[in-house]
Amino acid sequence: MGVVRGADGQRVYGQISLLSPQKIVVSSYQGTLLVVDKAGESQTIAQGQSFTGTLTADSGGGKSDVGVQGVGGSGTNWGHVAWVAGMAIGLAVVGIVLYQEESESCVQQGTC
């Protein structure tokens, strides 16, 4: 597919519409959009303009690195989530044990 982003790192407001499985329309409502496809070709869409593109099957050709980051995937690093959850549970267990030990007075234990 490709990437749609603000040209020159500016904030933008736009829309991507799928007309069919092979055809999309990219519209810019505020700011200038930059559309970069997998082959590295780019198209600039000025504010108030639209661009109609055709999606083609991946032929394996073209450049694989177009200098665009953050494309694809869900964005969730489940390994990191599991590590943070494990640390939180471990700290909670330690906190509960320390609270129970420190909250019991010597009178309740009969050692005073």
C-alpha positions as YAML, in Angstrom:
chain: A
units: angstrom
residues:
- id: 1
  name: MET
  ca: [0.00, 0.00, 0.00]
- id: 2
  name: GLY
  ca: [1.90, 3.06, 1.22]
- id: 3
  name: VAL
  ca: [1.94, 5.93, 3.67]
- id: 4
  name: VAL
  ca: [-0.07, 9.13, 3.89]
- id: 5
  name: ARG
  ca: [1.40, 11.88, 6.08]
- id: 6
  name: GLY
  ca: [1.68, 15.60, 6.41]
- id: 7
  name: ALA
  ca: [4.13, 17.20, 4.03]
- id: 8
  name: ASP
  ca: [7.06, 18.93, 5.78]
- id: 9
  name: GLY
  ca: [5.96, 17.49, 9.15]
- id: 10
  name: GLN
  ca: [2.99, 19.86, 9.41]
- id: 11
  name: ARG
  ca: [-0.38, 18.98, 10.94]
- id: 12
  name: VAL
  ca: [-3.01, 17.99, 8.40]
- id: 13
  name: TYR
  ca: [-6.63, 16.91, 8.23]
- id: 14
  name: GLY
  ca: [-7.71, 14.62, 5.44]
- id: 15
  name: GLN
  ca: [-9.57, 11.49, 4.46]
- id: 16
  name: ILE
  ca: [-8.82, 8.22, 2.68]
- id: 17
  name: SER
  ca: [-11.77, 6.53, 0.97]
- id: 18
  name: LEU
  ca: [-11.87, 3.06, -0.58]
- id: 19
  name: LEU
  ca: [-13.97, 3.19, -3.73]
- id: 20
  name: SER
  ca: [-13.31, -0.43, -4.65]
- id: 21
  name: PRO
  ca: [-10.72, -3.08, -3.77]
- id: 22
  name: GLN
  ca: [-8.41, -1.49, -6.36]
- id: 23
  name: LYS
  ca: [-9.23, 2.23, -6.12]
- id: 24
  name: ILE
  ca: [-8.72, 4.82, -3.33]
- id: 25
  name: VAL
  ca: [-9.28, 8.56, -3.03]
- id: 26
  name: VAL
  ca: [-7.09, 10.66, -0.71]
- id: 27
  name: SER
  ca: [-8.46, 14.13, 0.12]
- id: 28
  name: SER
  ca: [-6.76, 16.96, 1.98]
- id: 29
  name: TYR
  ca: [-9.05, 19.25, 3.96]
- id: 30
  name: GLN
  ca: [-6.42, 21.20, 5.89]
- id: 31
  name: GLY
  ca: [-2.70, 21.30, 5.13]
- id: 32
  name: THR
  ca: [-0.73, 19.45, 2.45]
- id: 33
  name: LEU
  ca: [-0.64, 15.64, 2.35]
- id: 34
  name: LEU
  ca: [2.17, 13.49, 1.00]
- id: 35
  name: VAL
  ca: [1.32, 10.01, -0.33]
- id: 36
  name: VAL
  ca: [4.31, 7.64, -0.64]
- id: 37
  name: ASP
  ca: [3.81, 4.21, -2.21]
- id: 38
  name: LYS
  ca: [5.87, 1.06, -1.64]
- id: 39
  name: ALA
  ca: [8.01, 1.77, -4.70]
- id: 40
  name: GLY
  ca: [9.03, 5.14, -3.23]
- id: 41
  name: GLU
  ca: [7.02, 7.27, -5.63]
- id: 42
  name: SER
  ca: [5.28, 10.21, -3.97]
- id: 43
  name: GLN
  ca: [2.32, 12.45, -4.72]
- id: 44
  name: THR
  ca: [1.65, 15.79, -3.00]
- id: 45
  name: ILE
  ca: [-1.98, 16.72, -2.36]
- id: 46
  name: ALA
  ca: [-2.60, 20.41, -1.63]
- id: 47
  name: GLN
  ca: [-5.30, 21.65, 0.71]
- id: 48
  name: GLY
  ca: [-8.74, 21.28, -0.87]
- id: 49
  name: GLN
  ca: [-7.51, 18.79, -3.49]
- id: 50
  name: SER
  ca: [-8.07, 15.04, -3.94]
- id: 51
  name: PHE
  ca: [-5.97, 12.27, -5.45]
- id: 52
  name: THR
  ca: [-7.39, 9.06, -6.95]
- id: 53
  name: GLY
  ca: [-5.02, 6.11, -6.81]
- id: 54
  name: THR
  ca: [-5.09, 2.57, -8.09]
- id: 55
  name: LEU
  ca: [-3.95, -0.30, -5.90]
- id: 56
  name: THR
  ca: [-2.02, -3.00, -7.71]
- id: 57
  name: ALA
  ca: [-0.98, -6.47, -6.64]
- id: 58
  name: ASP
  ca: [2.43, -6.73, -5.04]
- id: 59
  name: SER
  ca: [4.79, -7.91, -7.77]
- id: 60
  name: GLY
  ca: [7.80, -8.16, -5.49]
- id: 61
  name: GLY
  ca: [9.54, -5.35, -7.33]
- id: 62
  name: GLY
  ca: [10.32, -1.86, -6.15]
- id: 63
  name: LYS
  ca: [12.35, -0.63, -3.22]
- id: 64
  name: SER
  ca: [11.60, -2.13, 0.18]
- id: 65
  name: ASP
  ca: [12.96, 0.85, 2.13]
- id: 66
  name: VAL
  ca: [11.37, 4.16, 1.20]
- id: 67
  name: GLY
  ca: [12.58, 5.94, 4.33]
- id: 68
  name: VAL
  ca: [9.17, 5.88, 6.00]
- id: 69
  name: GLN
  ca: [8.82, 4.50, 9.50]
- id: 70
  name: GLY
  ca: [5.83, 3.29, 11.47]
- id: 71
  name: VAL
  ca: [3.96, 1.42, 8.77]
- id: 72
  name: GLY
  ca: [2.04, -1.77, 9.48]
- id: 73
  name: GLY
  ca: [1.48, -3.85, 12.58]
- id: 74
  name: SER
  ca: [-0.85, -3.18, 15.47]
- id: 75
  name: GLY
  ca: [1.66, -1.07, 17.37]
- id: 76
  name: THR
  ca: [1.36, -3.23, 20.51]
- id: 77
  name: ASN
  ca: [4.56, -4.77, 21.85]
- id: 78
  name: TRP
  ca: [3.09, -7.70, 23.78]
- id: 79
  name: GLY
  ca: [6.47, -8.74, 25.19]
- id: 80
  name: HIS
  ca: [6.82, -5.33, 26.84]
- id: 81
  name: VAL
  ca: [3.21, -5.45, 28.09]
- id: 82
  name: ALA
  ca: [3.85, -8.86, 29.71]
- id: 83
  name: TRP
  ca: [7.08, -7.62, 31.32]
- id: 84
  name: VAL
  ca: [5.39, -4.52, 32.79]
- id: 85
  name: ALA
  ca: [2.42, -6.59, 34.02]
- id: 86
  name: GLY
  ca: [4.79, -9.08, 35.69]
- id: 87
  name: MET
  ca: [6.68, -6.28, 37.41]
- id: 88
  name: ALA
  ca: [3.43, -4.68, 38.62]
- id: 89
  name: ILE
  ca: [2.15, -7.99, 40.02]
- id: 90
  name: GLY
  ca: [5.50, -8.68, 41.71]
- id: 91
  name: LEU
  ca: [5.56, -5.25, 43.34]
- id: 92
  name: ALA
  ca: [1.96, -5.66, 44.50]
- id: 93
  name: VAL
  ca: [2.79, -9.01, 46.17]
- id: 94
  name: VAL
  ca: [5.85, -7.51, 47.91]
- id: 95
  name: GLY
  ca: [3.74, -4.54, 49.06]
- id: 96
  name: ILE
  ca: [1.03, -6.79, 50.50]
- id: 97
  name: VAL
  ca: [3.56, -8.95, 52.36]
- id: 98
  name: LEU
  ca: [5.34, -5.91, 53.81]
- id: 99
  name: TYR
  ca: [2.03, -4.32, 54.83]
- id: 100
  name: GLN
  ca: [0.92, -7.46, 56.63]
- id: 101
  name: GLU
  ca: [4.25, -7.78, 58.46]
- id: 102
  name: GLU
  ca: [4.46, -4.12, 59.48]
- id: 103
  name: SER
  ca: [0.80, -3.65, 60.40]
- id: 104
  name: GLU
  ca: [0.82, -6.34, 63.07]
- id: 105
  name: SER
  ca: [1.78, -4.83, 66.43]
- id: 106
  name: CYS
  ca: [3.75, -6.63, 69.12]
- id: 107
  name: VAL
  ca: [0.59, -6.63, 71.32]
- id: 108
  name: GLN
  ca: [-1.28, -8.70, 68.78]
- id: 109
  name: GLN
  ca: [1.65, -11.09, 68.52]
- id: 110
  name: GLY
  ca: [2.05, -11.36, 72.31]
- id: 111
  name: THR
  ca: [5.77, -10.47, 72.23]
- id: 112
  name: CYS
  ca: [5.60, -7.12, 74.11]
...
